[in-house]
Amino acid sequence: MDNLHIFLGATVADAAARPLHWVYDPKKLNQHIKGKKEITFLKKNKSPFYSIKTGKVSGYNDVGQVMFRTLISTKKKSNILKNFKRNIVKNFGPGSAYWKNLKLRKKYKKIKWKRPINGPWIHQNILETIQNIKTNKTATGGKKVNESDGYCAALPYFLYNNSETDLKRVIKSVANSKINETYALAKLKIISLANDNKKDPVQFFVKKYKKNRYFKDVIKNIKKILILKKQNHTKVVRKFGKACSYPGTFMGSIHAMISSNNYKSAINKTIKAGGCNCSRANFVGAYFAAYKGFKNIPPSWIKKTFPAKNIIKYI
């Protein structure tokens, strides 16, 4: 696998943002970060929905970790997707901490939400994927939501094999909708342009694919962000959506990328914008690792990220 520092960039960014994941109330977010010189890797969890140890990653990046472990443990290319699906069930399904918390969540829905669940949070796409795998469906990915799980699964695979056909299969194995596929592929292509040292990867993407019908909506939404380059990032994210769904999560990420000069400032900006910062951080972190290189990721952040040790062994 080449350019693994790109996946490391996504992983570190996710872990950095994680303690403030899904804080949608701007007043509460400001209270959590007020007076702090460092807003990454907060020692105490501030997510109102779930609590995991600082340094661990959200369910988004954890999908990528499952793919990464699958890639390094699978000898035959033809077995990767089959093994990945098996490992998804093992990591997120019955018997896992994710699955245990699913039962708690169902109980919580009937009462007022008072405190975060202790342990990780399983996403809708992954929940559907597990159910589809267990019932032997050919198309296994979730269809109810348009979120970043497909991109997160595809990112490490993309560093191993960038065949568009194969990448689509990986994306759809956990997130099976046209929107999931299109935006995930767009992210990977922008990261690839950044890694190829294009002067302005986002603008280059727009020029390259402006006549491509497949990316029509993606291009339209990038253009909306480009004209707002100098606008306040938090306001832009609020305008297009702080939640996990496309296209908002994609548009917010693009703004962080075009309005920042380096990895650290972009991730801090992403965290301050609130909401689903982890889904945006997975794209922004990978982008800046590709664009500016391994050295742009703060070494102190890498040390604080639990899964980083396993990735660095292969860089």
Residue pairs with C-beta under 8 A, 6 or more apart in sequence:
1 71
1 72
1 156
1 159
1 160
1 314
2 159
3 159
3 195
3 290
4 156
4 159
4 311
4 314
4 315
5 289
5 293
5 294
5 297
5 315
6 155
6 159
6 191
6 195
6 286
6 289
6 290
7 64
7 68
7 155
7 156
7 159
7 286
7 311
8 289
8 294
8 297
8 302
8 308
8 311
8 312
8 315
9 263
9 285
9 286
9 287
9 288
9 289
9 290
9 297
10 61
10 64
10 152
10 155
10 281
10 282
10 283
10 285
10 286
10 289
11 57
11 61
11 64
11 65
11 285
11 305
11 307
11 308
11 311
12 285
12 297
12 298
12 301
12 302
12 305
12 308
13 263
13 267
13 270
13 281
13 282
13 284
13 285
13 286
14 57
14 58
14 60
14 61
14 278
14 281
14 282
14 285
15 41
15 54
15 55
15 56
15 57
15 61
15 301
15 304
15 305
15 306
15 307
15 308
16 40
16 41
16 267
16 271
16 281
16 285
16 301
16 304
16 305
17 40
17 58
17 267
17 270
17 271
17 277
17 278
17 281
18 47
18 52
18 54
18 56
18 57
18 58
18 278
19 41
19 42
19 43
19 44
19 45
19 46
19 47
19 54
20 29
20 32
20 33
20 39
20 42
20 46
20 47
20 271
20 274
20 277
21 47
21 49
21 50
21 58
21 276
21 277
21 278
22 47
22 48
22 49
22 275
22 276
23 29
23 32
23 46
23 47
23 48
23 274
23 275
24 242
24 274
24 275
25 274
26 234
26 274
28 46
28 48
29 272
29 274
32 42
32 46
33 39
33 271
33 272
36 42
39 268
39 271
39 272
40 267
40 268
40 271
40 301
41 54
41 55
41 301
41 304
42 54
43 54
44 54
45 51
45 52
45 54
45 116
47 116
48 113
48 116
49 113
49 116
49 117
49 121
50 101
50 116
50 117
50 118
50 119
50 120
50 121
51 116
51 117
51 118
51 119
52 119
52 120
53 306
54 304
55 304
55 305
55 306
56 120
56 306
56 307
57 65
57 278
57 305
57 306
57 307
58 120
58 121
58 278
59 92
59 98
59 120
59 121
59 122
59 123
59 126
59 149
60 123
60 147
60 148
60 149
60 152
60 278
60 279
60 282
61 152
61 278
61 282
61 307
62 91
62 92
62 120
63 88
63 126
63 149
63 152
63 153
63 174
64 152
64 153
64 155
64 156
64 282
65 307
66 84
66 87
66 88
66 91
66 92
66 153
67 84
67 153
67 154
67 155
67 156
67 157
67 170
68 156
68 310
68 311
69 87
69 310
70 80
70 83
70 84
70 87
71 80
71 156
71 157
71 160
72 314
73 83
74 80
74 83
77 161
80 157
81 169
81 170
81 173
84 153
84 170
84 173
85 129
85 133
85 140
85 173
88 126
88 129
88 130
88 133
88 174
89 130
89 133
89 134
90 96
91 98
92 98
92 99
92 122
92 126
92 130
93 99
93 130
93 134
97 119
97 120
98 119
98 120
98 121
98 122
98 126
99 122
100 119
101 117
101 119
101 120
101 121
101 122
102 122
102 127
104 117
105 117
105 121
108 117
123 145
123 147
123 149
124 142
124 144
124 145
124 147
125 141
125 142
125 144
125 145
125 147
125 149
125 150
125 174
125 175
125 180
126 142
126 149
126 174
127 142
128 141
128 142
128 143
128 144
129 140
129 141
129 142
129 173
129 174
132 139
132 140
132 141
132 142
133 140
139 172
139 176
140 172
140 173
140 174
140 176
141 150
141 171
141 172
141 173
141 174
141 175
141 176
141 177
141 180
142 149
142 174
142 175
142 176
143 176
143 177
145 244
145 245
146 175
146 177
146 179
146 180
146 183
146 245
146 246
147 175
147 180
147 244
147 245
147 246
147 249
147 279
148 184
148 244
148 246
148 249
148 279
148 282
148 283
149 174
149 175
149 180
150 170
150 171
150 172
150 174
150 175
150 180
150 181
150 184
151 171
151 183
151 184
151 187
151 188
151 282
151 283
152 282
153 170
153 171
153 173
153 174
153 175
154 167
154 170
154 171
154 184
154 188
155 188
155 191
155 282
155 286
157 166
157 167
157 170
158 167
158 188
158 191
158 192
161 167
162 188
162 192
164 185
167 184
167 185
167 188
168 181
168 185
171 180
171 181
171 184
171 185
172 180
172 181
175 181
175 184
179 246
179 247
180 246
182 214
182 215
182 217
182 218
183 218
183 246
183 247
183 250
186 205
186 215
186 218
186 250
187 250
187 253
187 283
187 286
189 205
189 209
190 201
190 202
190 205
190 287
191 201
191 283
191 286
191 287
191 290
192 290
193 201
193 204
193 205
193 208
194 201
194 287
194 288
194 290
194 291
195 290
195 291
198 204
201 287
201 291
202 222
202 226
202 254
202 257
202 258
203 226
205 222
206 219
206 222
206 223
206 226
209 215
209 218
209 219
210 219
212 219
217 247
218 247
218 250
221 247
221 250
221 251
221 254
222 251
222 254
224 240
224 251
225 236
225 240
225 251
225 254
225 255
225 258
226 258
228 236
228 255
229 255
229 258
229 259
230 259
231 255
233 255
233 256
233 259
233 269
233 272
233 273
234 272
234 273
234 274
236 251
236 252
236 255
237 248
237 252
237 255
237 273
237 274
237 275
237 280
238 273
240 247
240 248
240 251
240 252
241 247
241 248
241 249
241 251
241 252
241 275
242 248
242 252
242 273
242 274
242 275
242 276
243 249
243 275
243 276
244 276
244 279
249 276
249 279
249 280
249 283
250 283
252 270
252 273
252 280
253 270
253 280
253 283
253 284
253 287
256 266
256 269
256 270
256 273
256 280
256 284
257 266
257 284
257 287
257 288
259 269
260 266
260 269
260 288
262 288
262 292
262 296
263 285
263 288
263 289
263 292
263 296
263 297
263 298
264 296
264 298
264 301
266 284
266 285
266 287
266 288
267 281
267 284
267 285
267 288
270 277
270 280
270 281
270 284
271 277
271 281
273 280
285 297
288 296
288 297
289 296
289 297
294 315
302 308
302 312
